[in-house]
């Protein structure tokens, strides 16, 4: 996301004294700054633009490192989420944040240094546990990195800890800060990918598919380990041919031996998200499929559709390389068996599978 798209900075009471706030202000010279009180509750869904041109600096009062909010009804990967901020500038039509986040603007937690110190204390107290940590659940990991310089703070801290891997997940090509860093070990740079059609029509403000893969190749050539995430897979006209185009491009740009894992997940959403998508993205195709209420209360494709999506992507990827660390995100044991040919059985099993991938790549 170009810096020029930011039109306003708002600073909540208590945020301005932190060094991250100073970093943001230094990287956005000339942008109007407004000091504000902590806002009351407001649904982001009432704001068509969701305030994506405003950066809102605030001190975060919760825990910075939390388990991924998976549900016990489906197999979860045991991921840990590092909360740097919330909301995303990319405005994908299917994004859950449109309904999940109840405050607008690109919210950046100014007290990150304190939060990282707390996270590191927890990690260091459990040296036998492998922490797979990511920052790309509630915001894009790199879209505003030229402004926040998050990566400059994170890489030195996590790269030197042997029971951690840090995954930065993005739909952008904002990798300049990564390429100038001296840290590579235990750092995973991941891209969320989709079919060319979905990238073009449903992932507004994100970089195109080729630019993402060009950035991934740059990172791989500079010694970074890569990950990829096909989530959400969307059933749309000609989807097999469309996804094949993406998989062929991956084969052109990427050395599969440097990939730690690739996740697959199908489009799913809370029922309350549907009217928000209809209002904010009236031309979308993502709601055109056949959905049923899942065990977690979310709307999901009918099981045969999900199995078809996963099976096709898996079979095609395995023709490219046989050891890519493929796994499903938030799926049931029987869907695993029927689409992947095996199952980790439960969340503990999937966590162990991914931990073994970490040990294989990083030791």
N, C-alpha and C positions, 0 to 999 in steps of 0.2 A: 504493500500500500504506500504510494508516494506520500512523503511528509506534507506536501502541499494540500492534501485533502483534509488535513486537520484545520479547522476554522476557529476553535475555541479551546481554552484550557480552564477548567474550573478546579479550584483547590478547596477541599473541605477543611474545616477547622482542625488544627492539629497535624496537618499533613505537610506543611511547607518546610518544617525544620529538618526533614529527612533528606539524606543525600540523593535518593532516587528522584525525589521531587526536583531537586536542583538539576539533575541530569536531564530530565524531561524539558525543563525550562530552557536549559542551554541548547538543546537540540531543536528547539522550536522558537528561534528568535523572531520577534515581530508578531507572534500570534497573541491575540487578546487574552488576558488572564483575569479571571473573576474569582474572588474569594466568596465561598458560600457556606451556609450551615448544612449540617447533615440533613439530606432530604427525607421527607416522609415516604411511606410506601407508595409506589406508583407502578402500575403494570406496564412493562415495556411494550406490550401488545397494543396499547392505545396510541403509541407513537409510530407512525408509518415508517419513519426513517430510523427509529430507535437511537437517535442521537449519535450516529456513527462518525460524525465529524467533530465530536467533542471528546477530549481526554479529561477524565475526572480523576483527580488524585485524592486518595483518602487513606487513612490508616486502617488496616484490617484488624479486627478484634478477635477473629477466630483462629483455629489451628491452620497453619499453612500446609502441612502434610497430612493427607487423609486417604483412607482406602477408597478406591473407585466405588461409586454407589451402585454396585450390581445388585441383582435380586436373587434370592435363594432358589427361585423356581428355575433358573437357567444357570448354565456353567459359566462362571466368571474367571478372569485370568489372574486375579489377585494383584492387580496394578495399584500403585500408590500415586495419588494426584498431588502435585505441588501447585498451590494456588498463588499465582502471580498477579492475577487480575481477572476480570470477567467481561464478557461480551467480545465480539469479534467484528472487525471492519469489513469482512468479506461478503456477508449477506447472502449465503446460500439459501435457496428456497426451502430446503428440507431441515434447516438447522433447528435443533431442539431448544437452543438458547432463546428463541423467539417467545417461547412459553415458559421456559424454566427460570429465566432471570427476571426479577421483578423491579429492576432499576435500569434505566437507559444509560447511554454513553459508554465509552471505552474506559472502564474502571481499572485503574492501576493502583496497586497497593504500595504506598510510599514507604512503609516500614518493612520492606522486604529483607533488609539486612538482619533485623531482629528475628523475623520469621525463619530465615535460613539458619540462624544460630540455633533456634529451637529444633528445627528439623534435623540438623547435624547431630545434636545431642542425642536425639532418639535413635538415629542410625548407629552412632558409635556405641550406644549401650547394648546393641544387639549384633555383634560382629559375625555371628554364625548365620544370620538371616540375609538372604539376597533381597535387596530393595530394588524393584523395577519401578522407576519414578518417571512420570511424564508431566508436561506442563500444558498439553494441548487439548484438554477436555473442556475447559470453560472459556478458552480463548485460543487463537492461533499462536503457536509458540514463537513465530518469527515475523509475523506481519508488521508489528510495530517495534521490532527489535532495533532498527536504526534510531528510534526515538528513546526507548527505555534502556537500551544496552543490557537487557536481561542476560544475554548469553555471556557477556564479559564477566558477570558476577557468578554465573552458575558453573561454567566449565571448569575453572580452577578448583572450585569447591568439591565437585562430585567426581571429577576425573581422577583425583588422588585417593579416593576411598575404594577399597577392594571389595566391599560388600554392596556396591551400588552400581547400577547403570542408569544414566539419565537419557531419556528420549525426548527430543524436540520434534514435534509434529506440526506440519505446515502444508498449506496449499500455495505457497509463494516461492519466489526465488531470492528471498532476502538472506543470503548466506555470506555476505561480505565480511561481517564480523567473525563468523566461524572460521573462514579461510585465513584470517590474520591471527587467529589464536594459536598458541603453542600447545594446546591441549587436545588430544585425540582419544586417549584411552578411556574406555567405559562410557563413551558418548555415542549415542545413536541418533542420526538425523533421519527422520521419517517423513514420507510424503503421503498424503491422502490422495488417492487416484480414483478416477471414474472413467466412464466411456467418453470419447470426444463429444458426443451429443450432450451428455449431462454436464460435462465441464463447461461447455459453451452456453447452454441455456439455463442451467440451474445453479451455477456457482459464480454468481455475480461478484465482481471485484477480485476474484482469485486469478492467479496467473494461469495461462493456458497449459495444456498438458505437456507440450514440448518444452516450454520454459521450466516447468517443474522438473522434468527429467534431465534437462541440461544442467540445472542446479544440482540435482542428485549426482550426476556424473562428475561434476566439479568436486563435490564433497568426497566422493569415493576416490577420485584420483589424488586428493590431498590427504587420504588416510583415514577418513571417517567410515564407520560401519553404518550401513543403511537399513531402514525398515520401510515397509509399505503397508498401507491400509486401504482396502476396498470396502469402505463402510460409510455410507450405505450403498450397497448394490441396488440398482433400481431397474425393475422390469419396464422396458419401453420398446416401442416398435424397432425391430431389427437389433435387439440388445445383444444377441450373440455375435453378430458381425461387428457391432460397435465396440464391445469389450475386447474382441480379438485385435482390433486396431491398437488399443492401449497395450495389450500384452505383447504385441509385435514391437511396439515402440520401446517397451522396457527391454526387450531382448537386444535392440539396437544400441541402447544407451548404457546399460548396466551390466556389470560382471556379477552373475548370480552368486558367486562364491563369497562375495562381500556383504550378503544380505543376511541379517540375523533372523528376521521373521516377516511374515506377510499375513495380515488378518483379513478375514472375510466376515462381513455382516450385512444383513438385508435391511432395507428401510423399515423403520418402526417408529411409532410416535404415540405420545399421549393423546387421547381423544381431543383435549382442549387445544391442541396445536392445529388441528385441521382448519377451523375457521380463520385462524391467524394466517396460515399459508394462503388460503383462498383470497383473503383481503390484501395481503402484502405482495403476493405473487400470482396474480390472476391468470397468467398464461402458463403456469406450471403443469408438468405432466406427472409429477411424483405421486399425486393422489389418484391416478387413473387405474391403479391395480386392484386386485381382489384381496381385501383385508378381512381379518378375523381378530377378535379380541384374544390376546395371549394370556398366559398364566400370570403375567405381571401387570395386567390391565392395559398394556399398550396394544395398539393396533399393529398387526403383522401380516405379511403375505400368508396365504394359505400354505400349509406345510409342503405340499408337492411343488409349489412355485419356489420356495426357499431351497429345497433340495436340488431342484433343477439349476438354479443360479449357482449354488456352491459347487455342485458337481462339475459343471462346465468350466468354471474358473479354475478349480483344482486340477482337472485333467489337462487343461491347456498349460497351466504353469508347470506341471510336472514334466511335460514334454520339453520345457525350457531347461529345467534343472530338477533333480530328484530330492534335493535337500534344502528347502527354502524356509523351514520352520512354519509351515502353514497351520493356521488355527482359526476357529470360529469364535466370533464375539457374541456372547449372550445367546447361546442356543442350547437345545435339549440333547440328551444322550442319544435318542433315536435319530435325530437329524444328523448328528455327528456320524453315527454308524452308517447311515444310508447315503450321505454325501461325501464323507471323507474316507470311509472304509475302516475307521477305527474311532475310538472315543477315549478321552481321559477319564471318563466316568463321572467326575465331579470337579468342583473348583480346586480342590487340593491337587488332584491329578494334573489339571491344566497348569497350575502354578509350578509344579515340579517339572513339567515338560518345558516350560519357558525358562525356568531357572537352569535347566540343562543346556538350553541354547546359549544362555549367558556364559556358562562355564566353558562351553565349547569354543566360543568366539574370543572371550577375554581371559579365560583361565580363572 
